[in-house]
Amino acid sequence: MTIKKTVTTGISGIEQFLDQYNTRQIKEELLRFPERILSQKDLIRRAKDAFKEADLPRQMLEIEMIDNIAAEINPATGKALFSNDKARDNELAKRKANNPEYQDLRAQSREAARELAAAEDELERLENKFKAYRYVAALVTAELSVIVGGLAEEWPTEEINALNNRAGQKATDGQPY
């Protein structure tokens, strides 16, 4: 169906023409994205809370290990068993590696961090898709503007006036509306 014929067949023809550009689907998707994005942001807030909650016991156990290392005394000298930062850091690494409770807590913390990262990735994907739909909508709008602009030049004023007379309007040269 030509553009001219589509427009002259009235509203149903225009709707059919717009369906070729998926304008309804684009509009519906654009209207759904803000709610999807808001929902994903809420999911991220909950994932951040879950991460903090999962990581706190691990942090507390690590602090306890650090305190124990700092408090240990060499019985022969009466001085700190781990006298410098490097020795204390090495001992902490050993204790973390050999402590099953710490390893379990660390695994829980990492899982919560992965879930948070996945939620943030999904938000980024939704925002990018929303932007893409906005660009598509702008492109379709520009294409339709070119088509409508071409119609104004293509149609003789008499035909435009005949169409407008149906609506009780009269066009001037070059103005189909």
Backbone torsions as a table, in degrees:
resi	resn	phi	psi	omega
1	MET	NA	131.8	179.9
2	THR	-74.8	161.1	-179.8
3	ILE	-62.8	-44.0	-178.3
4	LYS	-60.3	-45.7	-179.8
5	LYS	-66.9	-38.6	179.7
6	THR	-59.8	-47.8	-177.4
7	VAL	-68.1	-37.2	-178.2
8	THR	-73.5	-16.4	178.6
9	THR	-83.1	-0.3	172.8
10	GLY	94.5	-161.8	-174.2
11	ILE	-58.4	-44.3	-178.6
12	SER	-63.1	-36.5	177.1
13	GLY	-66.8	-39.8	178.7
14	ILE	-66.2	-43.0	178.1
15	GLU	-61.6	-40.6	177.8
16	GLN	-62.8	-43.2	179.1
17	PHE	-62.3	-45.1	179.9
18	LEU	-66.4	-31.9	177.4
19	ASP	-59.7	-29.6	177.9
20	GLN	-64.2	-25.6	179.9
21	TYR	-97.8	5.1	-179.9
22	ASN	53.8	36.3	-175.9
23	THR	-64.1	-36.5	178.7
24	ARG	-63.7	-47.2	-179.3
25	GLN	-61.6	-43.7	179.7
26	ILE	-60.6	-46.3	-179.5
27	LYS	-62.8	-44.9	179.8
28	GLU	-62.0	-42.9	178.8
29	GLU	-64.4	-44.3	179.5
30	LEU	-60.0	-37.0	-179.8
31	LEU	-74.1	-24.5	-179.7
32	ARG	-82.8	-27.1	-173.1
33	PHE	-60.8	-43.3	-179.6
34	PRO	-56.7	-40.5	179.0
35	GLU	-67.9	-40.5	177.9
36	ARG	-62.2	-43.3	-179.7
37	ILE	-65.4	-43.7	178.1
38	LEU	-60.8	-43.7	178.5
39	SER	-62.0	-40.7	179.9
40	GLN	-68.3	-36.7	176.7
41	LYS	-63.7	-37.9	176.5
42	ASP	-64.4	-41.6	177.6
43	LEU	-61.5	-38.8	177.9
44	ILE	-64.7	-42.4	178.3
45	ARG	-60.1	-42.2	178.7
46	ARG	-67.8	-37.5	178.9
47	ALA	-67.0	-36.5	176.6
48	LYS	-64.4	-43.1	177.8
49	ASP	-62.4	-42.9	-179.9
50	ALA	-64.0	-38.4	178.2
51	PHE	-64.2	-47.1	179.8
52	LYS	-60.0	-42.2	-179.9
53	GLU	-66.3	-38.4	-179.8
54	ALA	-73.6	-31.5	-175.7
55	ASP	-85.2	-22.3	-176.4
56	LEU	-59.4	-47.7	178.9
57	PRO	-60.5	-36.1	177.7
58	ARG	-64.3	-45.2	178.7
59	GLN	-61.9	-41.8	-180.0
60	MET	-63.9	-41.9	178.6
61	LEU	-65.2	-39.3	178.6
62	GLU	-63.8	-42.1	177.7
63	ILE	-62.0	-40.8	177.7
64	GLU	-62.1	-42.1	177.9
65	MET	-62.0	-43.8	179.8
66	ILE	-61.3	-44.6	178.9
67	ASP	-61.6	-44.0	-179.9
68	ASN	-62.7	-41.1	179.1
69	ILE	-63.6	-44.6	-179.0
70	ALA	-65.8	-30.0	-176.6
71	ALA	-85.3	-14.5	-177.0
72	GLU	-68.5	135.9	-176.9
73	ILE	-117.5	140.4	174.1
74	ASN	-76.8	116.9	-176.6
75	PRO	-63.6	-27.3	-178.3
76	ALA	-74.0	-34.4	-174.9
77	THR	-108.9	-22.1	-176.5
78	GLY	78.5	6.6	179.2
79	LYS	-103.7	172.6	179.5
80	ALA	-58.0	136.4	-179.7
81	LEU	-68.3	-37.0	178.8
82	PHE	-114.1	93.3	-167.1
83	SER	-83.0	-15.3	179.3
84	ASN	-131.1	167.9	-175.9
85	ASP	-59.0	-42.5	-178.1
86	LYS	-62.6	-43.0	179.2
87	ALA	-65.0	-40.4	179.2
88	ARG	-67.7	-41.5	178.5
89	ASP	-63.3	-41.7	178.0
90	ASN	-63.1	-43.5	179.8
91	GLU	-65.5	-39.3	177.9
92	LEU	-62.4	-44.7	178.6
93	ALA	-59.7	-41.7	178.5
94	LYS	-63.3	-45.6	-178.1
95	ARG	-66.0	-39.2	177.2
96	LYS	-62.7	-45.0	-178.1
97	ALA	-65.1	-31.6	-175.8
98	ASN	-97.9	2.7	-177.4
99	ASN	-103.6	107.9	-178.1
100	PRO	-61.1	-36.3	178.7
101	GLU	-62.7	-44.9	179.1
102	TYR	-62.1	-42.3	-179.3
103	GLN	-62.6	-41.2	177.0
104	ASP	-63.4	-45.7	179.3
105	LEU	-63.6	-38.0	178.3
106	ARG	-65.1	-40.9	178.5
107	ALA	-63.9	-41.1	177.8
108	GLN	-63.6	-41.5	179.0
109	SER	-63.8	-43.9	179.2
110	ARG	-63.6	-39.9	178.7
111	GLU	-63.1	-43.5	177.5
112	ALA	-63.4	-37.9	177.8
113	ALA	-65.8	-39.2	177.8
114	ARG	-64.5	-41.5	178.7
115	GLU	-64.1	-39.8	176.7
116	LEU	-63.5	-46.1	179.9
117	ALA	-62.1	-39.9	178.9
118	ALA	-64.5	-39.7	177.8
119	ALA	-65.4	-40.0	177.9
120	GLU	-67.7	-38.1	176.6
121	ASP	-63.3	-40.6	179.3
122	GLU	-65.2	-39.6	176.7
123	LEU	-61.2	-45.4	179.1
124	GLU	-61.2	-40.7	178.7
125	ARG	-63.0	-43.9	178.7
126	LEU	-63.3	-43.5	179.3
127	GLU	-64.1	-40.5	177.9
128	ASN	-65.8	-40.2	179.1
129	LYS	-66.6	-39.2	176.9
130	PHE	-60.2	-45.2	177.3
131	LYS	-61.1	-42.3	-179.7
132	ALA	-62.1	-43.3	177.5
133	TYR	-62.7	-37.7	177.8
134	ARG	-64.7	-39.7	177.4
135	TYR	-65.6	-40.6	178.2
136	VAL	-63.2	-43.8	178.8
137	ALA	-60.5	-42.0	178.4
138	ALA	-65.2	-39.9	178.3
139	LEU	-64.5	-45.5	178.7
140	VAL	-62.1	-42.0	177.7
141	THR	-59.8	-44.8	179.6
142	ALA	-63.9	-43.7	179.0
143	GLU	-61.6	-44.4	179.8
144	LEU	-66.5	-34.0	176.7
145	SER	-63.8	-40.9	178.0
146	VAL	-64.0	-42.3	-179.7
147	ILE	-63.9	-47.3	-179.7
148	VAL	-64.7	-40.0	176.4
149	GLY	-61.8	-38.7	176.8
150	GLY	-65.9	-34.4	178.2
151	LEU	-63.4	-39.0	-179.1
152	ALA	-61.6	-37.7	179.4
153	GLU	-79.6	-32.0	-173.0
154	GLU	-77.1	-36.4	-174.8
155	TRP	-86.1	137.1	173.2
156	PRO	-68.7	148.3	-177.6
157	THR	-57.3	-33.2	-179.2
158	GLU	-62.0	-41.1	179.4
159	GLU	-67.7	-39.1	178.5
160	ILE	-64.0	-43.9	179.7
161	ASN	-63.3	-38.0	178.5
162	ALA	-63.1	-42.4	177.4
163	LEU	-65.1	-45.0	-177.5
164	ASN	-69.7	-31.3	179.0
165	ASN	-62.2	-30.3	176.0
166	ARG	-61.1	-30.5	180.0
167	ALA	-98.6	2.1	178.9
168	GLY	81.6	25.4	-179.6
169	GLN	-123.6	161.7	176.4
170	LYS	-128.3	132.6	-178.8
171	ALA	-93.4	155.5	171.0
172	THR	-102.5	164.9	-179.0
173	ASP	-53.3	129.4	176.8
174	GLY	79.0	0.2	179.6
175	GLN	-124.2	96.5	-177.0
176	PRO	-77.5	5.3	-177.4
177	TYR	-128.2	NA	NA
